[in-house]
Amino acid sequence: MATVNISVDGKKIQGETGQTVLQVAREAGIYIPVLCDHPALPPEGACRICLVEIEKQGTLQPACTFPATDGLVIHTNTERVRASRKFNLELLISDHPLDCMTCEATGDCLLQDLAYEYSVEGDRFEGTKHHYSINDPNPFIQVDRNKCILCRLCVRACREINGVEAISVFYRGFGAYIGFGADSHMADSPCEFCGSCVAVCPTGALWPKMSLGKGRPWEVERIQTTCPYCGVGCQIILEVKDNEIIKVDSAWEGPSNHGWTCVKGRFGWDFVHHPDRLTQPQVRRYLLEGSQPKPGPADRHPEVAGDPWEWVETDWDTALDITAQKFRQHRDESDPRSVGVLTSAKCTNEENYLMNKFTRQVIGTNSIDHCARL
Amino acid sequence: MPVLKNREDLAHLRTSAKAKLKEKTISGATIFIGMGTCGIAAGASDVAEAVRTELAARNLDTEIVSVGCIGTCANEPLVDIQLPGKPRVTYAKVTPKMVPCIIDEHLVKEQIIKKWAFAQLTNGTGSAEDGLTTYDEHPFYRKQVRIALRNCGMIDPESIDEYIAVDGYRALAKIVNEMDNEDVIDEMKDSGLRGRGGAGFLTGVKWEFCMRARGYPKYVICNADEGDPGAFMDRSILEGDPHAVIEGMAIAAYAIGAPEGYIYCRAEYPLAIERLKKAIAQAHEYGLLGENILGSDFSFELKVKEGAGAFVCGEETALIASIEGKRGEPRPRPPYPAVSGLWGKPSNVNNVKSYAITPQIMLKGADWFSSIGTPRSTGTAVFALTGNIENTGLIEVPMGITLREIIYDVGGGIPKKKQFKAVQTGGPLGGCLPVDALDTPVDFDSLTEAGATMGSGGMIVVDQDTCMVEFARYFLTFASAESCGKCVPCRIGGQRLLEVLTRITNGEGTLEDLDEIEYISEYMSEGSLCALGQLTPGPVIASLRFFREEYEAHIKENFCSAGVCAGMFTYEIEAELCPGCGLCVKACTSDAITGEKKQPHVIDQSMCIQCGACYQVCKLGAILIKRKHEIVPLETA
């Protein structure tokens, strides 16, 4: 890659051929505001917020699409540029609900930040506003088109990250809006609910239904962790408030997933605080007490205290001892082939490998399978 | 049909085709019927049927040729009669009822019906008949120079032989034999041809960019997505002379090194698409398209892609996206299509007219072309002349001609003795010019300087009865509805601008609204992604610049002087002018007009619904548009 030298606000910086002005500036730590660009996605040039003045160019140019070439002299914050940005923000706000007090995205909304930065007032333009209903009946994502600024990040995320193309723009001009499949509901479209669209949405237009009303961005602790659902090892960011997970966000630096998650990683976290979740090992009372002979179904009396079939909480050592003892008993006293093992996708490759060894060499059976085959 | 293997084959074919064409005019009679979309819309199909019936009834086997539009659309349907050795005589506004008479008098008795005849074309087929103007002398044609339209209405667009007979494909044969691609590009550059789509970029330079760009394959694309309201230049060329466009594209492909091309034609032009496809098939059969054209190394394939009806697809990057099967939306340039166009490959996009002119430049030379027009805008300009003008139609005039000449000489002036008010050039994204600007030369730079644009060729003339605020609002309604919705300034700015204009035409405007118009317009032009958004405010800004007093009258006095905006004017009868003929009384739909016969009449304002019927019927101009008596003072005014 050849190096290109450009000047941004008087600062000489370097980039590579093929990069856009925005990319080069971003790497050099120069701030250019933008709504429709995301480092993980191809540029669009739609929001016109990143307009900059490039010498020898007649009109303002979007930094997000303009190729960085040698010798460009760029001004990112002139009066002309700021006036143009402010106009575009005024237009966006003129068709946007001014309900920041109750909006989920408050504090995590690029439009809000820019409106503040550019002192945009809500009533600059009076005119028609859209009033779309918020009725997408899917379990995961709230779709509020009134807050959509048509930056199309969701469209690109769906196409480029998940490769599904469930989201696209319908109609044109002022009547254009984001829609799903053949303009139906999200659940009727090819959507897999990976939630990448939610992660890139710069406003409150797409929001996880499970997180509604759970907390403000400044109230949460963001903890990067590994998704527990499978062995891929996706990095996710848990947004935790009062020691409770309220949302999962994309960890764009994650080496194995680069911000992408599946539906489970993004929305399958409600088990963590679920009242039915087992937090300690449990064993049948008769196993714990070593009752002989094994009680039959007729001995089952759930309503009576001391029922031999009752689940009793115990410690790990006890539970594992009982398990090991039962394995040994079956292997030694009857045929090892009476034992079968089913492993889980939640295990890592290494864990699955160990289970394979254990089943074939320790137990002595080939009856091992994996849930991903079911 | 035999494949033409070389230049000599083409020359032989040309000789025989020419002979055939000549024979037609010498030995047999021919009837030409204008069967462009304009002709068909005016009833040419019925006329053609009547001609066939009449010929059959008289047992005549006279040849009937369907030709494209010759330009004088106001006079459609047109029927030409060509008798052996006689001039070709055009009859205008022909109805099926007139057909038997024309055939009887002219075809059989060889007597020209002068009261119906429009003009005659001598063309070396006999001397002109007395008492009938020739095309060359006809006021509509006298100032015209027809290069792009040279064959429209003259030859059968469905016959490649007729095109070859008028030197068709000769330019292609010349370049593949005599010139290399750089020669072709130099010739184009020397000709000074500027893109006829509207932007006016030098065609030769554009070709050179594409030729020098790295990437393979390259594509040549013809932009035939003509979407301006009231514009039909490209359609007429595609319907009337499709081979010229094909030949022009083949020349461009040779220059650029493109093996493939697309004609992107809007689906609303079914006849143009049909004729194009037919023409491409014919060119293929002769080997003028396909592999090793005329025995050379040059191969070129051409496809027609139908557009789905979006105005914005006339923007080259949106057009390319549409060909690729994507949503027709523009993308920011750079990179320009010459570097990264169709499927990311170097592509050259030109307008229909640019391609139609190309073969003539190659054949007659850059010097010939640049001798026409002005130094910076060479050649001719094609306009679809419409609106309140006598001779609506398709015209081709040398660059540098004044608007006045076009409107009054070629166009015949304003009908019904009304006053000229404005002329809109550049289509819905152009601008209107007032009477003071009538002496502006028509070329790319002068029109832009005057406050309008050259555009693709729409020219709409309006008279005193047009409200310029409503006129601007009309174009704005179109442009904002056709915004693709991708970028913010165009998507929302267009809507907001339209809302301001609507307020004014509804009588709810304030003087601050005029500042608002200027504010929105400035930043829409500054920030929009493509030319559609950048130029959407054009008509508004031009009308505000030249007709500000009309805007102010709407706002301050609640008065629409053109009598267009509802509730903002009254009709009054000027007693001195009213002879009491009673026509207005009969026309009035709400019994609002009373008066004794031969005495001035009066309109009862409480009954009048401002329908305008009386205004239309009064032959003496006694009905005037007046301010409403009760002027509502506006606090802000």
Interface residues (C-beta under 8 A of the other chain):
Chain A: E44 G45 A46 C47 R48 I49 L51 T59 L60 Q61 P62 T65 F66 P67 R80 A83 S84 F87 N88 L91 L92 S94 D95 F125 E126 G127 T128 I149 L150 R152 S168 V169 Y171 R172 G173 F174 G175 A176
Chain B: A310 V312 R327 R331 P332 P334 P335 S480 A481 E482 S483 C484 G485 K486 C487 V488 P489 R491 I492 G493 G494 Q495 R496 E499 Y519 I520 Y523 E526 G527 S528 L529 Q534
